[in-house]
Amino acid sequence: MIVEYFVRLFLLIPLIGGLAWGSLWLWKRVQLGLPVKSECNRPVRVVDAVALGANGKLLVVEFNGDTLLLGVSRSGISRLASGDKGAFDA
């Protein structure tokens, strides 16, 4: 009886840990606004996102061969810089 308890315990702990890690990974991807599926053939692609507190983000977006640095907040979206191949001109 005690052996059955330990077998269940050793099987369920990694399962629960894996589910917790997977849900946190998915939440982080959705929270930052990054696509969950990495391969997409869209004209607009979010390269990177950095959260700035609860209300704002910095996004590096690739569109039509150009790279844009965008500031996103509750009040709107602002283009902070644009550049080619990662070299930004403010």
BELFENVEN-V636164 format. One line per field, one symbol per residue. ss: DSSP state (A for helix, B for strand, O for the rest). phi: phi as a letter, one per 40 degrees, with the letter a starting at -180 (. if undefined). burial: b if it has 9 or more other C-alpha atoms within 8 Angstrom, else e. A space follows every 10 residues. Layout:
# BELFENVEN-V636164
ss = ???
phi = ???
burial = ???
This chain:
# BELFENVEN-V636164
ss = OAAAAAAAAA AAAAAAAAAA AAAAAAAAAA AAOOOOOOOO OOOBBBBBBB BBOOOBBBBB BBBOOBBBBB BBBOOBBBBB BBBBOOBBBO
phi = .ccccccccc cccccccccc cccccccccc ccgcccccca bccbbccaab cbgcbbabbb bbafgbbbbb bbaccibbcc ababfgccbc
burial = eeeeeeeeee eeeeeeeeee eeeeebeebb ebebeeeeee eeeeebeebe beeeebbbbb bbbeebbbbb bbbeeeeebb bbbbeeebee
